[in-house]
Amino acid sequence: MPRPRFEKLPPERRAHILEVAAREFGALGYEGASLNRILEKADLSKGAAYYYFDDKADLFLAVVRHCQEQAMFVAWLRPEELRADTFWDVARTTYQRQFVLFRQSPWLMGVARAVWTLPAQLRESGPLAAIFEQGQSITRTILTRGRELGVVRDDVPEELLVAWVGAIDSAGDRWLLANWEQLDEAAMQRHAELLVDGFRRLLTPAQPGGKS
């Protein structure tokens, strides 16, 4: 990850460097992205780049974390403030906000595509795995709150619930990455509704008679 001295740059300068890099990685993938082209567009010398980052891989990790933070900021919520009668409405709105952000900032989707095209072992170990685990931790917290409210089933081990949500989320992301250029904002919001409906059907406690 970036060296501490990178964090000392003005926020606008940090964001500019990371977003220039995000556009390059998003357009060409990790392998196709050119570090020299990134540095030129970011008005950053090679000496300065190595003052902030170890290498291209280090810069890519910083970009992935930056993109994750952007998406999480837009979708940020307080689990303790969730209520039973609004739980699934809030979930739907949260996904819709993220997808609007993706439409407004296409490079975010490009970076996500770059991550998913990496070999699986790179996503499942090391720094990238830690980034994915952060997302799972948030999911775990929300599911725990849902159980407290009685809107998420408690007859399944928590880690299996997290795995189910992750599987649906990943499938939705892959479909979105493959099709998002043909989707307008209304279609993307519909995709968010379908995703959350899938979560709701899977996670809602069964009612008498076997209905969920």
VENJOLIN-V269674 format. One record per residue. N is the residue number from 1. RES is the residue in one letter. PHI is phi in radians with two decimals (* if undefined). D_FIRST is the distance of its C-alpha to the first C-alpha in Angstrom with 1 decimal. Layout:
# VENJOLIN-V269674
n = [N & N]
res = [RES & RES]
phi = [PHI & PHI]
d_first = [D_FIRST & D_FIRST]
This chain:
# VENJOLIN-V269674
n = [1 & 2 & 3 & 4 & 5 & 6 & 7 & 8 & 9 & 10 & 11 & 12 & 13 & 14 & 15 & 16 & 17 & 18 & 19 & 20 & 21 & 22 & 23 & 24 & 25 & 26 & 27 & 28 & 29 & 30 & 31 & 32 & 33 & 34 & 35 & 36 & 37 & 38 & 39 & 40 & 41 & 42 & 43 & 44 & 45 & 46 & 47 & 48 & 49 & 50 & 51 & 52 & 53 & 54 & 55 & 56 & 57 & 58 & 59 & 60 & 61 & 62 & 63 & 64 & 65 & 66 & 67 & 68 & 69 & 70 & 71 & 72 & 73 & 74 & 75 & 76 & 77 & 78 & 79 & 80 & 81 & 82 & 83 & 84 & 85 & 86 & 87 & 88 & 89 & 90 & 91 & 92 & 93 & 94 & 95 & 96 & 97 & 98 & 99 & 100 & 101 & 102 & 103 & 104 & 105 & 106 & 107 & 108 & 109 & 110 & 111 & 112 & 113 & 114 & 115 & 116 & 117 & 118 & 119 & 120 & 121 & 122 & 123 & 124 & 125 & 126 & 127 & 128 & 129 & 130 & 131 & 132 & 133 & 134 & 135 & 136 & 137 & 138 & 139 & 140 & 141 & 142 & 143 & 144 & 145 & 146 & 147 & 148 & 149 & 150 & 151 & 152 & 153 & 154 & 155 & 156 & 157 & 158 & 159 & 160 & 161 & 162 & 163 & 164 & 165 & 166 & 167 & 168 & 169 & 170 & 171 & 172 & 173 & 174 & 175 & 176 & 177 & 178 & 179 & 180 & 181 & 182 & 183 & 184 & 185 & 186 & 187 & 188 & 189 & 190 & 191 & 192 & 193 & 194 & 195 & 196 & 197 & 198 & 199 & 200 & 201 & 202 & 203 & 204 & 205 & 206 & 207 & 208 & 209 & 210 & 211 & 212]
res = [M & P & R & P & R & F & E & K & L & P & P & E & R & R & A & H & I & L & E & V & A & A & R & E & F & G & A & L & G & Y & E & G & A & S & L & N & R & I & L & E & K & A & D & L & S & K & G & A & A & Y & Y & Y & F & D & D & K & A & D & L & F & L & A & V & V & R & H & C & Q & E & Q & A & M & F & V & A & W & L & R & P & E & E & L & R & A & D & T & F & W & D & V & A & R & T & T & Y & Q & R & Q & F & V & L & F & R & Q & S & P & W & L & M & G & V & A & R & A & V & W & T & L & P & A & Q & L & R & E & S & G & P & L & A & A & I & F & E & Q & G & Q & S & I & T & R & T & I & L & T & R & G & R & E & L & G & V & V & R & D & D & V & P & E & E & L & L & V & A & W & V & G & A & I & D & S & A & G & D & R & W & L & L & A & N & W & E & Q & L & D & E & A & A & M & Q & R & H & A & E & L & L & V & D & G & F & R & R & L & L & T & P & A & Q & P & G & G & K & S]
phi = [* & -0.97 & -1.28 & -0.91 & -1.13 & -1.12 & -1.17 & -1.47 & -1.18 & -1.00 & -0.93 & -1.14 & -1.22 & -1.05 & -1.09 & -1.10 & -1.05 & -1.21 & -1.33 & -1.08 & -1.12 & -1.08 & -1.13 & -1.17 & -1.11 & -1.15 & -1.38 & -2.10 & 1.34 & -1.13 & -1.16 & -1.38 & -1.18 & -1.85 & -1.10 & -1.09 & -1.19 & -1.06 & -1.12 & -1.12 & -1.23 & -1.55 & 0.96 & -2.27 & -1.27 & -1.11 & -1.09 & -1.17 & -1.05 & -1.31 & -1.32 & -1.80 & -2.26 & -1.24 & -2.95 & -1.06 & -1.08 & -1.14 & -1.13 & -1.07 & -1.07 & -1.11 & -1.15 & -1.06 & -1.13 & -1.08 & -1.13 & -1.07 & -1.13 & -1.10 & -1.16 & -1.20 & -1.12 & -1.16 & -1.68 & -1.07 & -2.61 & -1.77 & -0.95 & -1.18 & -1.65 & -1.18 & -2.15 & -1.03 & -1.35 & -2.13 & -0.90 & -1.33 & -1.12 & -1.13 & -1.05 & -1.10 & -1.08 & -1.09 & -1.14 & -1.11 & -1.08 & -1.09 & -1.22 & -1.10 & -1.05 & -1.08 & -1.17 & -1.32 & -2.25 & -1.01 & -1.12 & -1.10 & -1.17 & -1.10 & -1.16 & -1.04 & -1.10 & -1.08 & -1.13 & -1.27 & -1.56 & -1.25 & -0.97 & -0.98 & -1.14 & -1.33 & -1.44 & -1.74 & -2.56 & 1.30 & -1.04 & -1.13 & -1.07 & -1.12 & -1.16 & -1.10 & -1.12 & -1.06 & -1.11 & -1.14 & -1.11 & -1.14 & -1.01 & -1.06 & -1.11 & -1.19 & -1.14 & -1.07 & -1.11 & -1.07 & -1.16 & -1.04 & -1.48 & 1.43 & -1.84 & -2.16 & -1.06 & -2.07 & -1.68 & -2.20 & -0.96 & -0.98 & -1.15 & -1.24 & -1.05 & -1.06 & -1.14 & -1.07 & -1.07 & -1.08 & -1.16 & -1.16 & -1.05 & -1.12 & -1.10 & -1.11 & -1.10 & -1.12 & -1.12 & -1.10 & -1.09 & -1.36 & -2.17 & -1.14 & -1.18 & -1.67 & -1.80 & -1.53 & -1.07 & -1.11 & -1.18 & -1.20 & -1.19 & -1.11 & -1.08 & -1.08 & -1.08 & -1.15 & -1.05 & -1.17 & -1.11 & -1.11 & -1.05 & -1.07 & -1.11 & -1.37 & -1.77 & -1.18 & -1.00 & -1.16 & -1.66 & -0.91 & 1.68 & 1.53 & -1.55 & -2.04]
d_first = [0.0 & 3.8 & 6.5 & 9.0 & 11.4 & 9.9 & 10.8 & 14.2 & 15.1 & 17.7 & 16.6 & 18.7 & 17.0 & 13.5 & 15.0 & 17.0 & 14.3 & 12.4 & 15.8 & 17.1 & 14.3 & 15.0 & 18.7 & 18.3 & 16.3 & 18.7 & 21.8 & 21.2 & 18.8 & 15.9 & 18.5 & 20.6 & 18.2 & 18.6 & 16.0 & 19.0 & 20.3 & 17.2 & 17.3 & 21.0 & 21.0 & 18.4 & 20.5 & 17.8 & 18.8 & 17.2 & 17.2 & 15.5 & 12.8 & 12.0 & 12.3 & 9.2 & 7.2 & 8.1 & 9.8 & 10.7 & 8.9 & 5.4 & 7.3 & 8.8 & 6.3 & 5.8 & 9.5 & 10.3 & 9.1 & 11.0 & 13.9 & 14.1 & 14.3 & 17.0 & 19.0 & 18.8 & 20.0 & 22.9 & 23.8 & 23.3 & 26.2 & 27.5 & 28.6 & 31.2 & 32.9 & 33.5 & 37.2 & 39.0 & 40.8 & 37.8 & 35.1 & 35.2 & 35.9 & 32.7 & 30.8 & 32.4 & 31.7 & 28.0 & 27.6 & 29.8 & 27.7 & 24.6 & 26.6 & 28.1 & 24.6 & 24.0 & 27.3 & 26.6 & 23.1 & 23.6 & 20.2 & 18.7 & 21.0 & 20.1 & 16.4 & 17.8 & 20.1 & 17.5 & 15.8 & 19.2 & 20.3 & 17.7 & 19.5 & 19.8 & 18.4 & 14.9 & 15.1 & 16.8 & 14.6 & 11.2 & 8.1 & 10.3 & 13.1 & 11.5 & 11.3 & 14.9 & 16.0 & 15.2 & 17.6 & 20.1 & 20.1 & 21.2 & 23.8 & 25.1 & 25.7 & 27.6 & 29.6 & 30.6 & 31.8 & 33.7 & 35.4 & 36.4 & 38.0 & 39.7 & 38.2 & 36.0 & 37.8 & 37.7 & 39.4 & 36.3 & 33.6 & 30.6 & 28.1 & 30.4 & 30.4 & 26.6 & 26.8 & 29.6 & 27.8 & 24.7 & 27.1 & 28.9 & 25.7 & 24.4 & 27.9 & 28.1 & 24.8 & 25.9 & 29.3 & 27.9 & 25.7 & 28.8 & 31.1 & 29.5 & 30.7 & 34.2 & 33.7 & 34.7 & 33.5 & 36.4 & 35.6 & 32.0 & 33.3 & 35.7 & 33.0 & 31.3 & 34.8 & 35.3 & 32.0 & 32.8 & 36.3 & 35.2 & 33.2 & 36.2 & 38.7 & 36.6 & 35.7 & 38.8 & 41.2 & 44.3 & 47.4 & 51.0 & 52.2 & 48.8 & 47.5 & 44.0]
